[in-house]
Amino acid sequence: QVQLVESGGGLVQAGGSLRLSCAASGSIFTYDAMGWYRQAPGKQRESVARITRGSSSNYADSVEGRFTISRDNAKNTVYLQMNSLKREDTAVYYCNAVWLYKDYWGQGTQVTVSS
């Protein structure tokens, strides 16, 4: 069983930065991939960034160049560094892990960007 705990969300002004963390209960180097998703009010959950076991990463077009996903295998933690935040980045951000072809989710952390 995989448990994921997000932290680092909060309120920030447009143009500011936040770093989200996702601590996993297991050894993340065994996971097929980890990623961040977000869901804004009235919208579907969408993929934001993803990093594979081999540390290949990809991003949604809307965050490319502003967000960076990284992993620290020793700490079993994945990070999402978010820079140049925009109001449209406001959402609940969820950590995701894929392990043995199953998806696991954290409880989510709120990110609110004010103008």
N, C-alpha and C positions, 0 to 999 in steps of 0.2 A: 504494500500500500504506500502511496506517495502522498505526503502532506506538504502543502505549500503555504507560506505565510508572507504576505506582502507588507511592506512598510514604506514610508517616505512621502506619501501623498500629503496634500495640503492646499492652502490658498496662496497664489502667487500672482504678481502683476504681469501683464503682457510684456513679453521681452525677457522675462526672468527665466530661471532655471530650477529644476528639481531633479533629484535622483531617487528613483524607486529601487527597492531591493526586494528580492524574493528568496527567502530561505527555504530550502528543501529538507525533508526528513531523511532522504537517502543520499547516496553518492551520485551527484549529477553527471559524472563522467560516464555513467552507465545509461543515462537517458538518451533516447534517440534525438530528441530536440527539446528546446525550451523556448518560450516566447512570451510576448506581452500582447494582450488584446485590450480593447477598450469598448465601452458602451455608453453612449450619450443618451440622455432622456429622449424617448420616442424613436430611437434608432436601433438598428441591429448591432450586435457585437461584431467588431471588425479586428482583423489582425493588424498589429502595429509593427512588430519586429520579431524576428525569429533567429535563433542561433542553433546550429546543429552540434552533434557530438564532436565533429571535426572542426568546430568553431567557424564554419561558414555562416554568414549572416545575410539577411535580407530585410527590407523595410517597405512599408507602405509608401506610395508616392508622396502622400501628404506630409510625411515626417522625414523623408530622405534628406540628409544633410543637416538636420537639426537634432535628431535622436541617435543615440548610440547604445547598442546592446552589448553587454560583455558578461563574462562568467569567471568565477573564481572557484575552481574545482576543490581547492583545499578548504574553502569555507562553505561549499555546497550552496553557493549563492549566485544568482543572476541579477544583473543590474540593468536599469534603463536610465541613461543620462539624457535628460530632456532640456534642450537649450532653445532660446528664442521662442518661448512658448506663446501660443496664440489663444484667443478666446475659444476658437473651435477645437482646441485640444481638451477642453473641459469634458470630463467623463469619469466613469469608474474604470480603473485599470486593473486587469486581471492577469495573474501569472498562469502560465500553462506549461505542463510537462507532458511529453509523450514517452511512454515506457511500456515496452512489450505490446505495442500497437494500441494502447489505451490512453485516453486523454484524462489528465488530472488538472484540477483548477484550484486556485486560491480563493479567498473570500472577497477579494477586491479591495482597492484603496481609492479614495476619492481624490481627484485632481481638479481644482477649480482655478481657472485663469480669469482674472478681472482686467477690465480695460483701464 
